[in-house]
């Protein structure tokens, strides 16, 4: 095991080999269509962590270890060239994953039951900083939670409210009335916001502890109607800025569009309703000491955006690409670009297309063009 140096017994080690038809760069055109033939073999480590493969043919192998509650270091994978002689004393490593556990209590010292606890991590993807949820667990009747198999990194812990995670997936029928009309104000470990929260630094095998205190507040109902409802399930989300907060329990009638949200705390929000992957509606919502009645939201269909990505000075037909070679006769790597549309910070995954159409929800987006083996000359919109 990495960092501890202890042997890992009963780990599964897989040896991979790909046989290719010679040097692909020098192969005749008739051989370019041949597919590499994979080979694999497995072995289990013993109590001392040792493993052994016998009868392997000559070739280049990749060794990959696996075991529950461990992960393979990203920088470890190094090809092993096996010729006529055997290879001995190879060393591969597994890193133990960590756990985070704790207890949630309210301002009266009572355990917070059924609270969604989010493990969040700040990442930068293609130049865009965002905080994403990497794990969602729930407290039990004692207010205890436990998250396991946590990779090394820097995490924020957020109690996101009762009986709901970041999204509520809605079907027909009335929600249960379990829990009454109180709600938990979302809170972070060590602070009230993401900026003031205390991060937890996880190293391999760390067993961290994090207790949180939440504030119980009176909660209210929000009733209204969604126009142009389709036949699929709807998702309701309350947002403060780009951050999503728990929506409590929601009942939604797909036939009439009527909905009722429960356990909504006082505050100013944006209520977002989506149905399927593209229909969306948003409306401002202010809850101030009483129930809210008569909200109306109209679902809008997707916006179709035609996309055309042109790679300059590159063959366009498959036959021409197969013969596209550099001055030394080797195959020339082909360039590739996609148009990506980035939505809110709470939705870091972009919508991508290399050609054809992009279907997106109405809204504001940033445009990015990630490329491989090429660079952006220009980006235009319109005619």
N, C-alpha and C positions, 0 to 999 in steps of 0.2 A: 504494500500500500504506500502510495506517495505520502511524504511528510512524516509518516510513522515508521516506515521501514519494516512493518510487520508483514509476514507472508499472507496472501489471500488464498484460502483454500476453496476448492470447488468453484472456481471461476471458469467460465467457458472461453477458450481461446480458439479463434477461427483463423486459418491461414487461407488467404485468397491469392489466386494466380490467374492472369489473363494471358492466353496464348494468342499472339497476333501473327498474321501472315507476313513475317519478315519486317523489314524497315518500311513503314508505310510511306515515308518520304521518297524512297527510291523504287517503290513497287510499281510495276506497270499498271496502266489505267484499268486493265481488265481485272485486277485484284483489289481495286479500291473498294468494291462493294462488299467484300467479305467481312463478316462480323467476328469480333474477337470471341473465343471460346472460353468461358470462365471455368475455374476449378476451385473447389474449397474442401477443406478438411477441418475437423474439430477435435479438441482435446480438453480434458478437465485437469485443473491443477490439483495436486495432492496436498496433504497437510502442511508441507513445507513451501507451498506455492510453486513447485516445479511442474513443468509440462514437457511433453515429448511427442514429436511427430515422426513416424517411420514410413519409409517407402515413398518419399516425395521425389518427383522428377525434378530435373534441373530447371531453373527458371527464377523469376523475380516474384517474391511473395510479400504481401502485406499481412501483418499479424494484428488482430483486433481482439482485445479481452472484454468480457462482459460479466457483470454480476449485479443483482439487485442491490440498490442503495449505494452503488459506486458509479463513477463515470470515468471515461478515458480522457486523459489530458489532450487538448486539441493539438498540441505541438508534438505529440509523441510519434505519430504514424510515419515511420521511415521504412522504405522498401528494403527487403533482405534478399540479396542475390545468392542463390544456392547453385553451386557448380558441382564438381565431382565429389568434393569433400563435404562432410557434415558441418553444421554450425552448432557450436556449443556455447553455453553460458550467456545466452541472450537474456536481456532484462527488459521487461515491459511493466508498466505501472498502471494502477487504478487509484483514483482519488475518492475517498469516502465523501458522500453527500451529507449535508447537515440537517438539523431540525430547529424549528422555532415554535415554542409553546408559551402559553401564558393564560391569564384570566382577565375577564372583563367584568367590572362592577359599575353600578350607577352611583349617583350622588348620595343615595341612602345606604350604600354598602351592600346592596342586593346583587346577586349574580345576574349578568345579562345573558338571557337565554335566547338561542336562535338568532344571534347576531352574525352578520356576514363580516368576516375578517379578510381583508385584501392584503396580499404581499405585492408591493409595487416597486418598480425599478425604472430609473431614468436612463433612457438610451438616446443615441443620436443615430438616425438612419438617413443616409443620403443628405446630410446637412440639416436635418430637422430634429430638434430636441423634443422628446415626448416622454411622458410617464405612463408606462403600460402595466397592466395587472398580469402578474405571472402565476399567481395562485389565489384561489378563493376557497376558504374553509369556513365552517360554522361552529359557534359555541354550543356546548351541550347544556344540560339542565343545571350544571354547576358553574356555568360561565367560562368553562375551560375550552381552549382550542389548541390544536397541534397541527403544524404543517411539516411535512417530511420530504426527503429527497430534494433539498434546497442546494442549488449550485452556488459556488463562491460568488460573491458580489456584494453590492451595497443596496440594502432594501429599506423601504418605508413600510410601516404597518398601519393600516387604516381600518377602524371599525366603521362599516359603511351603512349601518342601520339594520333594523330587524326585518326578517322575513323577505328580504330582497337583496340581490346582489346589484351589480351595476345596471343590469337590464331586467325587466320583468317580462317573461314570455306569457302571453295571455291567450286563453281559450274561453269558450262560452261558459256561463255559470257564475253563480255568486261566490265571492271569496268567503272563506271562513271568518268568523268574528273572533277567533282566538287572539288574545292579547289586548282586547279593548281598544281604546282610542288614545293611546299614548305612543310616542315614537322616540327613537334615540337620535340625538344630534350627532352626526358623523364626527369622529375624532381620530387623531393620529397619536402614535406612540411618541411621547415626549413633546407634544405640541398640539395646537389647534388647527394648523394648516400644514401643507406640504413643505413650505419654506421654513417653518419653525420646528418641524418634527425632528426627532433624533433618529438618524439612520442606524441600522444594525449592519455591522460588517461581518459577513460570513466568510470564513476560511474553510478549507476542506475538513469535514467532520465536526464543525462547530455545533454545539448544542446551546442555542441562545434562549433567553427567557425575556418576555415582554408583557407586562401587565398594563392594561388601559382602563381609564375611567371615562364613562360616558354620562351625559346628562339626559334624563328623561324629561320630555316636554309634552304638553297637550298637543294632540294632532287632530286633523280635520279631514273631511271628505271633499273631493272635487268631482263634480258630475258634469257631463256634457255629451256631445255627439260628434262622431267623425263622419263627414260627408264623403261620398264615393268610396265606401269600403269595398274591398275585394273579398275573396273567399279564404285567404290565408290568415294565419295568426298575425296579430299585431304586437309590436313592442312599444311600450311606453317608457319614456325616460325624462327625468327632471334634471335640468342643467343649471348650474350657476357659472356663467362664463362658458368655458369649454369643459369644465369638470362636471361629471355626472354624479348625482346623488341618488340614494335609494328611493324607490317609488312606492314602497309599501306594497299592499295587496291591491290588485286591480281586477275588476270584472268588465268584460267587453263582449257585447252582442254583435257578432259579425253580420247578422241580417239587417239590424236597424242602425248599427253604428253607435249605439248608446254605450257609455262607459261610466264606471265609478271607481275612483281611486280612494284608498283609505290610508290613514296614518301619514298624511302630508303635514309637515311641520310649517310653522309660520316662516315666511320668507318670500323673496322675489326670485322667480325661476323663469326658464324657458321650458315649456312642455313640448316635447318632440314625440311624434307618433310615426312609426314606420311600419309598412306592411310589405312583406317580401323583401327583395334586395334593393328596390329602387323607389317605391312610392313613399312620400314623406309629407308631413305637415308639422308646422311649428306655430306656437302662439305664446305671448307673454302671460305669466301667471303670477298673481300676488295673493298670498294667503296671510290674513291678518286677523286672527282671533276668531274666525268663524268659517263655516263651510262655504265652498264656492259652487255656484250653480250656473248652468246655461252656457258653458264653453262650447264653441263651435270650431272645428278644424276641418279643412278640406284637403284631402290627399291629392298630391300632384304626381303625375307620372314621370318617368325618366326623361332626361334630355339626351338626345342622340348627337354625338360629336364625331364627324368623319375624321379619320386620321390617315395621313400618308407620310411615311418615313422613307426617304431616299438616301441610299448610300452611294456617294459619288465614286467614280473610278473603280467600280467593282462589277464583275459579270452578273447579269440578271437571270440567266437561264441555268438550270441544274447542270446541263452538259458543259457550259462554259465554266461554271464553278469547279467542276471536277478536274478541269485542266488548268486552273488558275494557279500558277507557280511563280516562285521568286526566281531571281537571277541564277541561283545555285541549283535550281531544279526541284526544290522541295515545295510541297503544297503551301500556298499562302493563306494564313488564317483570314477568315472573312469577318468583316465588321458587322456589328449588330447594335441597334439602338431601339429604345421603346419610349413612347410618350407616357408620362406618369402624371396623374392628377392627385394632389394631396389635399385632404379635407381638413377638419379641425384637428387640434392637437390631441384630442381624445380618440381620434381615429387615424393612427399612424400608418395603417396599411394603405398603400396607394392603389388606384385603379390604373391598369396598364394596358397598352396596346401598341403593337408594332405596325399595324395597318388595319384598315377596315373601320369599325365603329367602336366608340366607347359609350356605354350607357351609364349615366351617373344621376344621382339625386340632384334636384335643384339646390344651389348654394354657391358659396365662394370657395375657390380652389387655388392652390399654387401649382404651377406647371414645372415639371422637371423632365430632363431627357438623359437618363443614365445610358451609357454606351459601353460596349465591349470591343476592344481592338479598333477603336475609332474615336472621333471627337466631334463635337457639335460645331457646324459651320454657321447655321442660322436656324431660327425658329420663327414661324409666321402664323398668323391667324386671319381667316377670312379668305378672300379670293387671291 
